[in-house]
Amino acid sequence: MLNSMRIIAGEYRSRTLEAPAGMATRPTSDRLRETLFNVLAPRIAGAFFLDLYAGSGAVGIEALSRGAARVEFVERAPAALAALRKNLERLKIVLGFRIHAAGVGSVVRKMKPEAPFDLVFLDPPYDAEAEYAATLGLLGGATAGILSQSAVVIAEHRKKERLEERYGVLARTRLLEQGDAALSFYAVQAASAAE
């Protein structure tokens, strides 16, 4: 059985997407995605967007719909990858993206993007809490070079789960809560500001 959702705005507005049922691939709700993209609206056009734990691709496809220059999807679950590929095919999106069918940590460590990422979204399965610290730690530390100086990194998590204020050069700048979910926004800060 599949869950369906819709693209909120942009070129593919109101088109439907599908995601595998169950909590293993827990799609970002339409309402939370709308809140996310309302905040990111001034930054989307022409952005390089990294969608980690991409699932069905709803967030990255929303970014493409709204004018992102490129989206890199990272997902390893076979059912989610099948849904992601099917969603891109159904919308006839053939350019401006790349799919990495592997674990987030290994992909991020090896990544050499054609340009630094302006926006990074991560939404690990809620039962994989250790993934937040591991991935945010990588992005704020050893792999911070894949981020632009003005990059914003957003983590979707349970409202009751508190993420750290800092992960290396990443500092939380905003926390939005909606229902049981929350979005933590992080910005790159110079090393001197981190001390």
C-alpha positions as CSV (number, residue, x, y, z in Angstrom):
1,M,0.0,0.0,0.0
2,L,1.2,3.5,-0.8
3,N,0.7,6.9,0.9
4,S,0.0,9.8,-1.4
5,M,0.9,13.5,-1.0
6,R,1.0,16.5,-3.2
7,I,3.5,19.0,-4.4
8,I,2.7,22.4,-2.8
9,A,3.9,25.0,-5.3
10,G,6.0,25.7,-8.4
11,E,6.2,23.9,-11.8
12,Y,4.7,20.6,-10.5
13,R,2.1,22.2,-8.2
14,S,-0.8,19.9,-7.1
15,R,0.8,16.8,-8.8
16,T,0.7,13.8,-6.5
17,L,3.6,11.8,-5.2
18,E,3.6,8.3,-3.7
19,A,5.5,6.9,-0.7
20,P,5.7,3.4,0.7
21,A,3.3,2.9,3.7
22,G,4.6,2.5,7.2
23,M,7.0,4.4,9.5
24,A,10.2,3.2,7.8
25,T,9.6,5.8,5.1
26,R,7.7,8.5,7.0
27,P,7.0,11.3,4.5
28,T,7.2,14.9,5.6
29,S,3.6,16.0,5.8
30,D,2.2,18.5,3.2
31,R,1.6,21.0,6.0
32,L,5.2,20.7,7.4
33,R,6.7,20.8,3.9
34,E,4.7,24.0,3.2
35,T,6.0,25.6,6.4
36,L,9.6,24.5,5.5
37,F,9.4,26.0,2.0
38,N,7.7,29.2,3.2
39,V,10.9,29.8,5.3
40,L,13.2,28.7,2.5
41,A,11.4,30.6,-0.4
42,P,13.9,33.4,-0.8
43,R,16.8,30.8,-1.1
44,I,15.3,28.1,-3.4
45,A,15.7,29.6,-6.9
46,G,19.1,28.4,-8.3
47,A,20.0,26.6,-5.1
48,F,22.0,23.4,-4.9
49,F,19.9,21.2,-2.6
50,L,20.9,18.0,-0.8
51,D,18.1,15.7,0.3
52,L,19.4,13.2,2.9
53,Y,17.3,10.2,3.8
54,A,15.2,11.3,0.8
55,G,12.5,8.6,1.1
56,S,10.0,9.1,-1.7
57,G,11.8,12.4,-2.7
58,A,8.9,14.7,-1.7
59,V,11.2,17.4,-0.2
60,G,13.8,17.4,-3.0
61,I,11.1,17.3,-5.7
62,E,9.4,20.2,-4.1
63,A,12.7,22.0,-4.3
64,L,13.0,21.2,-8.0
65,S,9.4,22.4,-8.5
66,R,10.3,25.7,-6.9
67,G,13.4,26.3,-9.0
68,A,16.3,24.7,-7.3
69,A,19.2,24.3,-9.8
70,R,20.1,20.8,-8.7
71,V,19.0,18.2,-6.1
72,E,21.0,15.3,-4.9
73,F,18.9,12.6,-3.3
74,V,20.5,10.1,-0.8
75,E,18.4,7.0,0.1
76,R,19.3,3.4,0.6
77,A,15.9,1.7,1.4
78,P,14.8,-0.3,-1.7
79,A,11.0,0.5,-1.4
80,A,11.8,4.2,-0.9
81,L,14.2,4.3,-3.9
82,A,11.6,2.6,-6.1
83,A,9.0,5.3,-5.0
84,L,11.5,8.1,-5.6
85,R,12.4,6.9,-9.1
86,K,8.7,6.4,-9.9
87,N,7.8,9.9,-8.7
88,L,10.6,11.5,-10.8
89,E,9.5,9.4,-13.9
90,R,5.8,10.2,-13.4
91,L,6.6,14.0,-13.4
92,K,9.0,13.5,-16.4
93,I,11.9,15.0,-14.4
94,V,15.0,13.9,-16.3
95,L,17.5,16.7,-15.5
96,G,18.8,18.5,-12.5
97,F,19.1,15.6,-10.0
98,R,21.2,12.7,-9.0
99,I,20.2,9.7,-6.9
100,H,22.8,8.1,-4.5
101,A,21.5,4.7,-3.6
102,A,23.6,4.2,-0.4
103,G,23.9,5.1,3.2
104,V,24.0,8.8,4.1
105,G,27.3,8.7,6.0
106,S,29.3,6.9,3.2
107,V,27.8,9.2,0.5
108,V,28.5,12.4,2.4
109,R,32.1,11.4,3.2
110,K,32.8,10.7,-0.5
111,M,30.9,13.6,-2.0
112,K,32.6,16.0,-4.3
113,P,29.7,18.2,-5.5
114,E,30.0,20.3,-8.6
115,A,29.2,23.3,-6.4
116,P,28.8,23.6,-2.6
117,F,25.3,22.9,-1.3
118,D,23.2,25.9,-0.3
119,L,20.4,23.9,1.4
120,V,20.6,20.5,3.1
121,F,17.5,18.7,4.4
122,L,17.8,15.6,6.6
123,D,14.9,13.4,7.9
124,P,16.2,10.1,9.2
125,P,13.7,7.5,10.4
126,Y,12.5,8.7,13.8
127,D,13.7,5.4,15.4
128,A,17.3,6.1,14.2
129,E,18.0,8.9,16.6
130,A,21.8,8.3,16.4
131,E,21.7,9.3,12.7
132,Y,20.9,13.0,13.7
133,A,24.1,13.4,15.7
134,A,26.2,11.4,13.2
135,T,25.0,13.3,10.1
136,L,24.9,16.8,11.6
137,G,28.3,16.1,13.1
138,L,29.7,15.2,9.7
139,L,28.2,18.2,8.1
140,G,29.5,20.5,10.8
141,G,32.9,18.9,10.9
142,A,34.8,16.6,8.5
143,T,32.6,17.3,5.5
144,A,31.7,20.9,6.1
145,G,33.5,21.7,2.8
146,I,30.5,20.5,0.8
147,L,28.4,23.4,2.2
148,S,28.4,27.0,0.9
149,Q,29.3,29.7,3.3
150,S,25.6,30.7,3.5
151,A,24.3,27.2,3.7
152,V,21.3,26.3,5.8
153,V,20.9,22.7,7.1
154,I,17.5,21.7,8.2
155,A,16.7,18.6,10.3
156,E,13.2,17.2,10.7
157,H,12.7,15.4,14.0
158,R,10.2,14.6,16.7
159,K,9.2,17.6,18.7
160,K,10.1,15.9,22.0
161,E,13.6,15.0,20.7
162,R,16.0,17.8,21.4
163,L,18.9,18.2,19.0
164,E,22.1,20.0,20.1
165,E,22.5,23.7,19.6
166,R,25.8,23.2,17.8
167,Y,27.5,20.6,15.6
168,G,31.0,21.8,14.8
169,V,30.6,24.9,12.5
170,L,26.8,24.4,12.4
171,A,24.8,26.5,14.9
172,R,21.0,26.3,15.3
173,T,19.4,29.5,14.3
174,R,15.7,28.5,14.4
175,L,13.4,25.9,15.8
176,L,9.9,25.5,14.3
177,E,7.4,23.0,15.9
178,Q,4.2,21.7,14.2
179,G,2.2,18.9,15.7
180,D,4.5,16.2,16.8
181,A,7.3,17.3,14.4
182,A,9.9,20.0,14.6
183,L,12.4,21.6,12.1
184,S,15.8,22.6,13.4
185,F,17.6,25.1,11.2
186,Y,21.4,25.4,11.3
187,A,23.7,27.9,9.7
188,V,27.4,27.7,9.0
189,Q,29.4,29.9,11.5
190,A,33.1,30.7,11.4
191,A,35.3,28.6,13.6
192,S,36.1,31.7,15.7
193,A,32.4,32.2,16.4
194,A,32.1,28.5,17.5
195,E,34.6,29.0,20.3
